């Protein structure tokens, strides 16, 4: 499993959404927004367009799908911003020793931290450290997003194919929430045989830059210094997967192989929120479970938030 997939997988149990190994938009767009339609590649979110904006909006730099109609969220305010507290977000294999430092110039304290991964054969772990509070931006009512992706996801895939993007339908995400920060530090530990320790602290009080002191080098990442909250550490949203179902035959007629009504036809199942052969996305487990339990349902729904309710099902499918 690639380190960026290990990072996402290890932090999935925190239920904040899809953990991004590369939070920086890298100059491709300003920052992740609710309504973005895109995909994750090697831990980085790539925006194709935004469903809430008009087709001629200057930020729709790659154009929009044919027949594009913006998502209408209705007359009520449907986006809220809460606070994701500064601190450490770790997988179960990682422990944190934190020491208070000097008071930062502002309402938040700046601290140093020591992260340790348990000694275990093939141990894996990951952590995200936020020195300052982040903005957690989410759609309040997601029904409009659900209806919208059902109606338009096929045109999104066609748009991706026309633009030579190597994605499948189930890779495309309609973002309903994201966590944005100005500074972060992160690391993932893959197949550790020996105990690993990382010491992380800001270069100076209130700084967005970190100093690293590492034993048994894991994969680590840190951003350039930022002032605005343009770095996305978690995303949440819908995704869709097409399945095959058979039309119900009339009981009196019985099954006939040459009956046109017995031909498979496409259906879509949805789930909220990249895949290499040895990695199993937890949300794919949700889609497969829904398809197995309700084979005659044309459309099934799921979201990153659904991981909280069916963790056992997801984990079983994730390792199968």
N, C-alpha and C positions, 0 to 999 in steps of 0.2 A: 504494500500500500504506500502510495506517495505521501510525503510528509504533510502536504497541504490537505490531503484527505484524512490523514491521521488527526490533524489539528481539528478539523470540522467534526469528525466522529467522536473524539474525546470530549469535546465541549457540548455535544448534542444534549447530554443529560442535564445541562443547566437550563434548557428550555427557553433560551433567548432567541433561537432561530438558527439559521445557517451561518456558522462562524466563518468569516472570510480571512484567509491567510494574507491577502494583499488588500488592505483597506483603502489605499490611495487610489483615486480615480485616474492617476497618471496623465493628467491633462486631456483625457478623452472626453470628459464632461466635468461639470462643477462638483457635484456630489450625488449620491444615490437619493432618489426621491420616491415617495409614495406614488404609484402609478407607472413607474418604470417597467418596461418590458425588455428583458434581456436574459442572459445566461451566465453561469459561472464556469470559468475555465482556469484550471490550475490555481484555484483559490482567489481569483479576481473576478468581480462582477463586471460584465460588459453590457452596456446599455445599447439597445437597438433604437428605441423611441420611447416616448412617454404617453400613456393612454389618456392622461388628464388634460394634456395641452392640445391646442389647435394644430392642424397639420402644417401651417405656415409659421409656427413659433420658431424663433431663431435657434432654440436649443435642439430642434429636431434636425440635427445636422446630417443624418443619414437618410432622411426622408421617412415616409410612413407606408404601411401596406396599402395596396390598392383597395379602394372603397372604405378607407379609414373614417371612423366616426368616433369623436372623443367620448370617453366614459362620463356619463352624467351621474353625479352622486346625489342629486336632488337638492331641494332648497335649504337643507339644514347643514350646518358645519359638520364635516365628517372626518376631519383630521385633527388629532390632538398631539401635543408634545409634552411628555413627562421627563423625569430625570432618571437616568441610569447612574447610580452612585459610583463615584470613583472607588477604586479598590482592586482586589485580585479575583479573577474568575478562573478557577482551576478544575481539572479533572480529578477523579477520586484518588489517583495514584500520586498526586502532587500535594505536598505540604508546604506551608508558607510560614516563615519566621519574619516578622516585620518589626522594625525599630523606628521610633519616632525621630524625626530630624527637626531642623529649625522650622519655625512657622513660615509658610510661604506668604508672598505678597498677595493676599486675597483671602477669600472665605475658606479655602480648602487647604489642608495640610499636605506637605510634600514629605514622603517617607521613602526609606529604602526597604528592600525586601530580599529575602533569600528563599529561593525555590528549590525544593528537593524532590527527586523522583525516587520512589521506593525501589530497593534492590530486589529484582526479580528477573528470572529468565524471560527474555523477550518482553520486558515491561514497556508500556507505552504511557505517555502522559502529555498534557498540554496546559498552558496557562496564558491568560491575557491580563495585563496589568494596565489599569487606567489611572494616571496621576490626577486627573481632574474629572469632574462630572461630565457625562455625555448626555446628548439629547436622544430620547427614545420617542420616535415619531411613528404613529400608527393610525390607520383608518379605524374609526369607531364602529361603523357598520360595514361589514364586508359582503353583504348580500349583493350589492350592486357590482362588486368585483367578480363574484361568482357567476352572475348572469352574463357579464361581459366576456369573460374568458370562454364560457360555453359557446357563445355566439361567434367569437372572432378568432379563436386560437388557430384554426386552419389557415387563415390568411397570414398569421404571424409566421407559421412554418414556411409558407410559400415565399414570404418576404425574405426569410433567412436563406432559403435555397437560391433565390434570384441573386442574392448578394454573396453567394459562395461561402456561407457560414457553415461550419461543420458541426451542426447541432441537430438533435432529434426533437420531436414535439415535446417529449417529457423533460427535456433540458430547459425549456423556456419558462421563465418565471414572471408572473405579474406581481410586482412588489406591493404589499399592503402595509409594510412596516420596516423600519430600519433604525439602527442605533449609530449616531454620529458623534465623533469626538475630534479633538484637535491634536491629541497625543496618545501614544500607546506603546507598549512593548509586549512581545509575545514570543513563545518558544514551543516547540513540540519535540518530544523524545520518542524515538523509534527504536524498538528492539534493544533496550538497555540491559546489559549484563551487569554493569557496575553502577553504584549510586551516582547520581548526577546532581550537581549543585550549581545554581546560578545566583549571582548577586546583582541586583538591579537597583540603581538609584539615579535620580535626576542629576545632571551635571552641576546644577545650582538650584537654589530654592526658587520655585515657580517656573523652572525651565521645562520645556517640552522635549528636551533631549536627555538620553539615558547613557549611563556608563555601565558596561557589562564586565563581569568577572565570572568566567565559566570554567568548570571542571568537566572533563569527558564531554566535549563539545556536542550539543544537540543542534537542531536547526532553530535559529532564532531570527527575529525580524524586528526592525525599528524604522520609524518614519523620518523624513526630513522635518525640520522644525516648522510648526504650523501655528497660525493665530486663529483662523476660522475653523469651525467644526465641519470639515469636509471629508474626514476619514470614516468609512463605514466598517464597523467591526461585526455587526450581525444584520442579516436581512431576513424578512418573513414574507411569505407570499403564496399564491396559488401556482400550481403546475398542473398539466393535463397529460393523460396517456390514453391513446386510442386502443380499444380492444375489439375483438370480433364476437358478435353474438348471432344466433340464428333466429329467424322469424318463427313465431309460434305456429305450429301446424294445427289445422282443425282436427279434432280428435276423430271425427268420422272418416276423414280422408286417409289418415295414417301417413307415415313418412314415405316420400318418394324421392329417390336420388335426383331425378331429372326435374323435380318441381322447382320453378323459379323462386317460390316463396321459401325454399330451403337453402337459398344462397346466403353466404355470410355477408353481413353488412357492417359498416364501421360504426362504432360508438365511441364515446369519450368518457373517461373517468378523470376526475380532477383531484389534485392534491396541492396543499399549500406548501408553499415555500416562497456531475460530469463524470463521467464515469470511465474508469480504466478497468480492465478485466478482473483485477483482484480486489476491487472495492465495491461494496454493496451499499448504495445510498439508503438510509433508513426510510425515507419517504417512498422509495420504490417498494419497500415491504408493505407499506400501507396500501398502495395501489393494487399490488398483487393479492393482498388479503381481501380487499373489497371485491375484486374480480372473481375470486374463488367463492366467496360467500354469496354474492349476488350476480351470478353470471348473466341473468336476463335484464339487468338494469342497464339502461343505455348510458347513464352518466353517474359516476360516483365522485364524491368530493373529499378532499383532505387538505390540511394546512399544517404548517410547522407547529402550531399550537396543539394539534391533535396528538403529537408525540407524548404529551403529558398524560393523556387518557389511555393510550394503548401501548405503553412502553414495552410490555411483555410481548405483544404481537410483533411489534416492529423489530425488536432485538432478535426474536426467533427467525424472522425472515431475513434479517440483515446478515446472519452468519450461515444461512443455508446454502 
